[in-house]
Amino acid sequence: MPSGDSRKEFICAIASQFFGLSANDDVITSLYSVKELNNFLDDGGAELLSVQHEGKKVHLSNAVRFLFAINLSSTVKNILLIH
């Protein structure tokens, strides 16, 4: 489902390809309204977007945070950083 913002669609397309998900997957399309994505695109102070994928969850952050690093059984294999 298009967001109406080609920048968001581009970043979500990159994330979906990076993590092997469909661009139409709910976990990807739900990212269009996430505060951290809006901060990265519209706030000059947010210079980083960190994208982590685990199972059916995708987490965004404007800082490098390894959300799943403590869980040794975690299925996180990749973290996408966009600067």
Backbone as XML, in Angstrom:
<?xml version="1.0"?>
<chain id="A" units="angstrom">
  <residue number="1" name="MET">
    <atom name="N" x="0.847" y="-1.164" z="0.000"/>
    <atom name="CA" x="0.000" y="0.000" z="0.000"/>
    <atom name="C" x="0.899" y="1.236" z="0.000"/>
  </residue>
  <residue number="2" name="PRO">
    <atom name="N" x="0.796" y="2.082" z="-0.988"/>
    <atom name="CA" x="1.633" y="3.280" z="-1.076"/>
    <atom name="C" x="1.341" y="4.255" z="0.065"/>
  </residue>
  <residue number="3" name="SER">
    <atom name="N" x="2.383" y="4.944" z="0.491"/>
    <atom name="CA" x="2.246" y="5.890" z="1.606"/>
    <atom name="C" x="1.939" y="7.300" z="1.128"/>
  </residue>
  <residue number="4" name="GLY">
    <atom name="N" x="2.180" y="7.578" z="-0.151"/>
    <atom name="CA" x="2.049" y="8.937" z="-0.653"/>
    <atom name="C" x="3.336" y="9.728" z="-0.503"/>
  </residue>
  <residue number="5" name="ASP">
    <atom name="N" x="4.341" y="9.144" z="0.119"/>
    <atom name="CA" x="5.643" y="9.791" z="0.307"/>
    <atom name="C" x="6.689" y="8.867" z="-0.306"/>
  </residue>
  <residue number="6" name="SER">
    <atom name="N" x="7.226" y="9.285" z="-1.447"/>
    <atom name="CA" x="8.162" y="8.415" z="-2.175"/>
    <atom name="C" x="9.427" y="8.128" z="-1.369"/>
  </residue>
  <residue number="7" name="ARG">
    <atom name="N" x="9.811" y="9.020" z="-0.445"/>
    <atom name="CA" x="10.990" y="8.771" z="0.399"/>
    <atom name="C" x="10.746" y="7.587" z="1.331"/>
  </residue>
  <residue number="8" name="LYS">
    <atom name="N" x="9.561" y="7.559" z="1.937"/>
    <atom name="CA" x="9.205" y="6.447" z="2.824"/>
    <atom name="C" x="9.130" y="5.145" z="2.032"/>
  </residue>
  <residue number="9" name="GLU">
    <atom name="N" x="8.521" y="5.210" z="0.869"/>
    <atom name="CA" x="8.390" y="4.011" z="0.037"/>
    <atom name="C" x="9.769" y="3.478" z="-0.362"/>
  </residue>
  <residue number="10" name="PHE">
    <atom name="N" x="10.708" y="4.379" z="-0.669"/>
    <atom name="CA" x="12.062" y="3.976" z="-1.042"/>
    <atom name="C" x="12.764" y="3.282" z="0.118"/>
  </residue>
  <residue number="11" name="ILE">
    <atom name="N" x="12.718" y="3.883" z="1.304"/>
    <atom name="CA" x="13.375" y="3.282" z="2.470"/>
    <atom name="C" x="12.727" y="1.958" z="2.836"/>
  </residue>
  <residue number="12" name="CYS">
    <atom name="N" x="11.410" y="1.886" z="2.783"/>
    <atom name="CA" x="10.718" y="0.639" z="3.108"/>
    <atom name="C" x="11.015" y="-0.445" z="2.066"/>
  </residue>
  <residue number="13" name="ALA">
    <atom name="N" x="11.163" y="-0.051" z="0.808"/>
    <atom name="CA" x="11.529" y="-1.014" z="-0.238"/>
    <atom name="C" x="12.928" y="-1.561" z="0.001"/>
  </residue>
  <residue number="14" name="ILE">
    <atom name="N" x="13.858" y="-0.690" z="0.391"/>
    <atom name="CA" x="15.213" y="-1.152" z="0.704"/>
    <atom name="C" x="15.184" y="-2.123" z="1.881"/>
  </residue>
  <residue number="15" name="ALA">
    <atom name="N" x="14.450" y="-1.761" z="2.940"/>
    <atom name="CA" x="14.355" y="-2.626" z="4.120"/>
    <atom name="C" x="13.725" y="-3.967" z="3.765"/>
  </residue>
  <residue number="16" name="SER">
    <atom name="N" x="12.673" y="-3.950" z="2.956"/>
    <atom name="CA" x="12.005" y="-5.215" z="2.602"/>
    <atom name="C" x="12.945" y="-6.109" z="1.802"/>
  </residue>
  <residue number="17" name="GLN">
    <atom name="N" x="13.694" y="-5.543" z="0.881"/>
    <atom name="CA" x="14.644" y="-6.336" z="0.096"/>
    <atom name="C" x="15.786" y="-6.837" z="0.964"/>
  </residue>
  <residue number="18" name="PHE">
    <atom name="N" x="16.299" y="-5.983" z="1.845"/>
    <atom name="CA" x="17.415" y="-6.343" z="2.715"/>
    <atom name="C" x="17.048" y="-7.523" z="3.614"/>
  </residue>
  <residue number="19" name="PHE">
    <atom name="N" x="15.814" y="-7.508" z="4.136"/>
    <atom name="CA" x="15.382" y="-8.555" z="5.056"/>
    <atom name="C" x="14.612" y="-9.682" z="4.377"/>
  </residue>
  <residue number="20" name="GLY">
    <atom name="N" x="14.466" y="-9.618" z="3.054"/>
    <atom name="CA" x="13.785" y="-10.684" z="2.324"/>
    <atom name="C" x="12.289" y="-10.723" z="2.555"/>
  </residue>
  <residue number="21" name="LEU">
    <atom name="N" x="11.682" y="-9.568" z="2.741"/>
    <atom name="CA" x="10.241" y="-9.467" z="2.957"/>
    <atom name="C" x="9.582" y="-8.836" z="1.739"/>
  </residue>
  <residue number="22" name="SER">
    <atom name="N" x="8.289" y="-9.053" z="1.599"/>
    <atom name="CA" x="7.526" y="-8.398" z="0.537"/>
    <atom name="C" x="7.312" y="-6.939" z="0.911"/>
  </residue>
  <residue number="23" name="ALA">
    <atom name="N" x="7.408" y="-6.058" z="-0.063"/>
    <atom name="CA" x="7.165" y="-4.631" z="0.187"/>
    <atom name="C" x="5.728" y="-4.390" z="0.640"/>
  </residue>
  <residue number="24" name="ASN">
    <atom name="N" x="4.832" y="-5.323" z="0.367"/>
    <atom name="CA" x="3.431" y="-5.198" z="0.767"/>
    <atom name="C" x="3.127" y="-5.890" z="2.092"/>
  </residue>
  <residue number="25" name="ASP">
    <atom name="N" x="4.140" y="-6.493" z="2.702"/>
    <atom name="CA" x="3.967" y="-7.165" z="3.990"/>
    <atom name="C" x="3.538" y="-6.137" z="5.037"/>
  </residue>
  <residue number="26" name="ASP">
    <atom name="N" x="2.609" y="-6.513" z="5.900"/>
    <atom name="CA" x="2.116" y="-5.591" z="6.933"/>
    <atom name="C" x="3.242" y="-5.052" z="7.811"/>
  </residue>
  <residue number="27" name="VAL">
    <atom name="N" x="4.248" y="-5.875" z="8.077"/>
    <atom name="CA" x="5.355" y="-5.430" z="8.928"/>
    <atom name="C" x="6.132" y="-4.293" z="8.251"/>
  </residue>
  <residue number="28" name="ILE">
    <atom name="N" x="6.161" y="-4.258" z="6.934"/>
    <atom name="CA" x="6.831" y="-3.179" z="6.197"/>
    <atom name="C" x="5.913" y="-1.967" z="6.048"/>
  </residue>
  <residue number="29" name="THR">
    <atom name="N" x="4.689" y="-2.176" z="5.632"/>
    <atom name="CA" x="3.783" y="-1.033" z="5.423"/>
    <atom name="C" x="3.459" y="-0.321" z="6.733"/>
  </residue>
  <residue number="30" name="SER">
    <atom name="N" x="3.546" y="-1.018" z="7.857"/>
    <atom name="CA" x="3.298" y="-0.362" z="9.147"/>
    <atom name="C" x="4.402" y="0.633" z="9.494"/>
  </residue>
  <residue number="31" name="LEU">
    <atom name="N" x="5.551" y="0.547" z="8.830"/>
    <atom name="CA" x="6.669" y="1.450" z="9.106"/>
    <atom name="C" x="6.404" y="2.876" z="8.628"/>
  </residue>
  <residue number="32" name="TYR">
    <atom name="N" x="5.476" y="3.050" z="7.682"/>
    <atom name="CA" x="5.214" y="4.369" z="7.126"/>
    <atom name="C" x="4.851" y="5.394" z="8.198"/>
  </residue>
  <residue number="33" name="SER">
    <atom name="N" x="4.233" y="4.968" z="9.283"/>
    <atom name="CA" x="3.776" y="5.906" z="10.310"/>
    <atom name="C" x="4.650" y="5.906" z="11.563"/>
  </residue>
  <residue number="34" name="VAL">
    <atom name="N" x="5.783" y="5.238" z="11.529"/>
    <atom name="CA" x="6.645" y="5.158" z="12.707"/>
    <atom name="C" x="7.399" y="6.477" z="12.898"/>
  </residue>
  <residue number="35" name="LYS">
    <atom name="N" x="7.391" y="6.963" z="14.139"/>
    <atom name="CA" x="7.998" y="8.255" z="14.487"/>
    <atom name="C" x="9.465" y="8.344" z="14.051"/>
  </residue>
  <residue number="36" name="GLU">
    <atom name="N" x="10.232" y="7.287" z="14.237"/>
    <atom name="CA" x="11.659" y="7.324" z="13.913"/>
    <atom name="C" x="11.911" y="7.517" z="12.415"/>
  </residue>
  <residue number="37" name="LEU">
    <atom name="N" x="11.049" y="6.954" z="11.576"/>
    <atom name="CA" x="11.184" y="7.158" z="10.133"/>
    <atom name="C" x="10.885" y="8.614" z="9.783"/>
  </residue>
  <residue number="38" name="ASN">
    <atom name="N" x="9.821" y="9.159" z="10.366"/>
    <atom name="CA" x="9.484" y="10.558" z="10.129"/>
    <atom name="C" x="10.597" y="11.489" z="10.625"/>
  </residue>
  <residue number="39" name="ASN">
    <atom name="N" x="11.180" y="11.177" z="11.786"/>
    <atom name="CA" x="12.293" y="11.971" z="12.305"/>
    <atom name="C" x="13.462" y="11.951" z="11.331"/>
  </residue>
  <residue number="40" name="PHE">
    <atom name="N" x="13.810" y="10.779" z="10.842"/>
    <atom name="CA" x="14.947" y="10.640" z="9.932"/>
    <atom name="C" x="14.735" y="11.457" z="8.658"/>
  </residue>
  <residue number="41" name="LEU">
    <atom name="N" x="13.515" y="11.447" z="8.150"/>
    <atom name="CA" x="13.237" y="12.127" z="6.887"/>
    <atom name="C" x="13.035" y="13.637" z="7.041"/>
  </residue>
  <residue number="42" name="ASP">
    <atom name="N" x="12.505" y="14.061" z="8.174"/>
    <atom name="CA" x="12.090" y="15.455" z="8.296"/>
    <atom name="C" x="12.845" y="16.283" z="9.331"/>
  </residue>
  <residue number="43" name="ASP">
    <atom name="N" x="13.642" y="15.646" z="10.179"/>
    <atom name="CA" x="14.372" y="16.355" z="11.233"/>
    <atom name="C" x="15.856" y="16.358" z="10.892"/>
  </residue>
  <residue number="44" name="GLY">
    <atom name="N" x="16.411" y="17.535" z="10.677"/>
    <atom name="CA" x="17.815" y="17.636" z="10.311"/>
    <atom name="C" x="18.764" y="17.090" z="11.362"/>
  </residue>
  <residue number="45" name="GLY">
    <atom name="N" x="18.305" y="16.940" z="12.597"/>
    <atom name="CA" x="19.150" y="16.414" z="13.664"/>
    <atom name="C" x="19.197" y="14.899" z="13.718"/>
  </residue>
  <residue number="46" name="ALA">
    <atom name="N" x="18.272" y="14.237" z="13.045"/>
    <atom name="CA" x="18.244" y="12.765" z="13.039"/>
    <atom name="C" x="19.000" y="12.286" z="11.807"/>
  </residue>
  <residue number="47" name="GLU">
    <atom name="N" x="20.268" y="11.957" z="11.998"/>
    <atom name="CA" x="21.138" y="11.609" z="10.871"/>
    <atom name="C" x="21.226" y="10.119" z="10.593"/>
  </residue>
  <residue number="48" name="LEU">
    <atom name="N" x="20.568" y="9.310" z="11.402"/>
    <atom name="CA" x="20.711" y="7.863" z="11.287"/>
    <atom name="C" x="19.362" y="7.183" z="11.443"/>
  </residue>
  <residue number="49" name="LEU">
    <atom name="N" x="19.154" y="6.147" z="10.650"/>
    <atom name="CA" x="17.991" y="5.284" z="10.818"/>
    <atom name="C" x="18.509" y="3.857" z="10.924"/>
  </residue>
  <residue number="50" name="SER">
    <atom name="N" x="18.250" y="3.238" z="12.046"/>
    <atom name="CA" x="18.647" y="1.855" z="12.284"/>
    <atom name="C" x="17.402" y="0.984" z="12.154"/>
  </residue>
  <residue number="51" name="VAL">
    <atom name="N" x="17.496" y="-0.067" z="11.344"/>
    <atom name="CA" x="16.362" y="-0.958" z="11.107"/>
    <atom name="C" x="16.785" y="-2.369" z="11.504"/>
  </residue>
  <residue number="52" name="GLN">
    <atom name="N" x="16.041" y="-2.967" z="12.447"/>
    <atom name="CA" x="16.320" y="-4.332" z="12.890"/>
    <atom name="C" x="15.092" y="-5.191" z="12.650"/>
  </residue>
  <residue number="53" name="HIS">
    <atom name="N" x="15.319" y="-6.415" z="12.219"/>
    <atom name="CA" x="14.222" y="-7.336" z="11.922"/>
    <atom name="C" x="14.406" y="-8.610" z="12.725"/>
  </residue>
  <residue number="54" name="GLU">
    <atom name="N" x="13.347" y="-9.013" z="13.393"/>
    <atom name="CA" x="13.356" y="-10.287" z="14.106"/>
    <atom name="C" x="11.966" y="-10.891" z="13.997"/>
  </residue>
  <residue number="55" name="GLY">
    <atom name="N" x="11.895" y="-12.074" z="13.428"/>
    <atom name="CA" x="10.614" y="-12.753" z="13.290"/>
    <atom name="C" x="9.625" y="-11.919" z="12.513"/>
  </residue>
  <residue number="56" name="LYS">
    <atom name="N" x="8.531" y="-11.548" z="13.162"/>
    <atom name="CA" x="7.500" y="-10.734" z="12.505"/>
    <atom name="C" x="7.542" y="-9.285" z="12.973"/>
  </residue>
  <residue number="57" name="LYS">
    <atom name="N" x="8.684" y="-8.854" z="13.501"/>
    <atom name="CA" x="8.815" y="-7.492" z="14.002"/>
    <atom name="C" x="9.951" y="-6.776" z="13.290"/>
  </residue>
  <residue number="58" name="VAL">
    <atom name="N" x="9.737" y="-5.491" z="13.022"/>
    <atom name="CA" x="10.787" y="-4.614" z="12.516"/>
    <atom name="C" x="10.811" y="-3.408" z="13.443"/>
  </residue>
  <residue number="59" name="HIS">
    <atom name="N" x="11.989" y="-3.087" z="13.960"/>
    <atom name="CA" x="12.145" y="-1.964" z="14.881"/>
    <atom name="C" x="13.008" y="-0.898" z="14.235"/>
  </residue>
  <residue number="60" name="LEU">
    <atom name="N" x="12.589" y="0.346" z="14.375"/>
    <atom name="CA" x="13.345" y="1.482" z="13.867"/>
    <atom name="C" x="13.867" y="2.307" z="15.039"/>
  </residue>
  <residue number="61" name="SER">
    <atom name="N" x="15.036" y="2.898" z="14.835"/>
    <atom name="CA" x="15.620" y="3.772" z="15.842"/>
    <atom name="C" x="16.442" y="4.833" z="15.127"/>
  </residue>
  <residue number="62" name="ASN">
    <atom name="N" x="16.607" y="5.977" z="15.777"/>
    <atom name="CA" x="17.468" y="7.019" z="15.233"/>
    <atom name="C" x="18.844" y="7.001" z="15.880"/>
  </residue>
  <residue number="63" name="ALA">
    <atom name="N" x="19.153" y="5.902" z="16.540"/>
    <atom name="CA" x="20.473" y="5.671" z="17.133"/>
    <atom name="C" x="20.804" y="4.200" z="16.933"/>
  </residue>
  <residue number="64" name="VAL">
    <atom name="N" x="22.061" y="3.870" z="17.069"/>
    <atom name="CA" x="22.442" y="2.463" z="16.951"/>
    <atom name="C" x="22.122" y="1.799" z="18.279"/>
  </residue>
  <residue number="65" name="ARG">
    <atom name="N" x="21.127" y="0.943" z="18.243"/>
    <atom name="CA" x="20.725" y="0.181" z="19.425"/>
    <atom name="C" x="20.531" y="-1.255" z="18.991"/>
  </residue>
  <residue number="66" name="PHE">
    <atom name="N" x="21.170" y="-2.127" z="19.691"/>
    <atom name="CA" x="21.049" y="-3.541" z="19.374"/>
    <atom name="C" x="19.996" y="-4.132" z="20.299"/>
  </residue>
  <residue number="67" name="LEU">
    <atom name="N" x="18.737" y="-3.963" z="19.894"/>
    <atom name="CA" x="17.607" y="-4.327" z="20.736"/>
    <atom name="C" x="17.595" y="-5.791" z="21.140"/>
  </residue>
  <residue number="68" name="PHE">
    <atom name="N" x="18.088" y="-6.647" z="20.285"/>
    <atom name="CA" x="17.971" y="-8.069" z="20.538"/>
    <atom name="C" x="19.302" y="-8.693" z="20.938"/>
  </residue>
  <residue number="69" name="ALA">
    <atom name="N" x="20.319" y="-7.883" z="21.175"/>
    <atom name="CA" x="21.659" y="-8.401" z="21.439"/>
    <atom name="C" x="21.726" y="-9.209" z="22.737"/>
  </residue>
  <residue number="70" name="ILE">
    <atom name="N" x="20.885" y="-8.915" z="23.702"/>
    <atom name="CA" x="20.950" y="-9.614" z="24.980"/>
    <atom name="C" x="20.391" y="-11.029" z="24.852"/>
  </residue>
  <residue number="71" name="ASN">
    <atom name="N" x="19.487" y="-11.218" z="23.954"/>
    <atom name="CA" x="18.842" y="-12.512" z="23.768"/>
    <atom name="C" x="19.713" y="-13.373" z="22.856"/>
  </residue>
  <residue number="72" name="LEU">
    <atom name="N" x="20.440" y="-14.315" z="23.434"/>
    <atom name="CA" x="21.366" y="-15.132" z="22.655"/>
    <atom name="C" x="20.651" y="-16.047" z="21.669"/>
  </residue>
  <residue number="73" name="SER">
    <atom name="N" x="19.377" y="-16.312" z="21.909"/>
    <atom name="CA" x="18.624" y="-17.162" z="20.985"/>
    <atom name="C" x="17.912" y="-16.324" z="19.924"/>
  </residue>
  <residue number="74" name="SER">
    <atom name="N" x="18.206" y="-15.054" z="19.889"/>
    <atom name="CA" x="17.564" y="-14.144" z="18.954"/>
    <atom name="C" x="17.816" y="-14.563" z="17.510"/>
  </residue>
  <residue number="75" name="THR">
    <atom name="N" x="16.853" y="-14.262" z="16.663"/>
    <atom name="CA" x="16.996" y="-14.594" z="15.247"/>
    <atom name="C" x="17.466" y="-13.397" z="14.429"/>
  </residue>
  <residue number="76" name="VAL">
    <atom name="N" x="17.860" y="-12.312" z="15.083"/>
    <atom name="CA" x="18.371" y="-11.153" z="14.363"/>
    <atom name="C" x="19.701" y="-11.522" z="13.738"/>
  </residue>
  <residue number="77" name="LYS">
    <atom name="N" x="19.786" y="-11.354" z="12.432"/>
    <atom name="CA" x="21.002" y="-11.673" z="11.729"/>
    <atom name="C" x="21.611" y="-10.442" z="11.076"/>
  </residue>
  <residue number="78" name="ASN">
    <atom name="N" x="20.781" y="-9.442" z="10.798"/>
    <atom name="CA" x="21.248" y="-8.254" z="10.096"/>
    <atom name="C" x="20.612" y="-7.010" z="10.701"/>
  </residue>
  <residue number="79" name="ILE">
    <atom name="N" x="21.366" y="-5.939" z="10.639"/>
    <atom name="CA" x="20.858" y="-4.643" z="11.018"/>
    <atom name="C" x="21.174" y="-3.700" z="9.870"/>
  </residue>
  <residue number="80" name="LEU">
    <atom name="N" x="20.165" y="-2.995" z="9.386"/>
    <atom name="CA" x="20.326" y="-2.051" z="8.294"/>
    <atom name="C" x="20.491" y="-0.653" z="8.881"/>
  </residue>
  <residue number="81" name="LEU">
    <atom name="N" x="21.594" y="0.018" z="8.542"/>
    <atom name="CA" x="21.823" y="1.389" z="8.979"/>
    <atom name="C" x="21.787" y="2.304" z="7.754"/>
  </residue>
  <residue number="82" name="ILE">
    <atom name="N" x="20.985" y="3.350" z="7.845"/>
    <atom name="CA" x="20.872" y="4.312" z="6.748"/>
    <atom name="C" x="21.318" y="5.661" z="7.285"/>
  </residue>
  <residue number="83" name="HIS">
    <atom name="N" x="22.245" y="6.282" z="6.590"/>
    <atom name="CA" x="22.769" y="7.580" z="7.036"/>
    <atom name="C" x="22.493" y="8.606" z="5.954"/>
  </residue>
</chain>
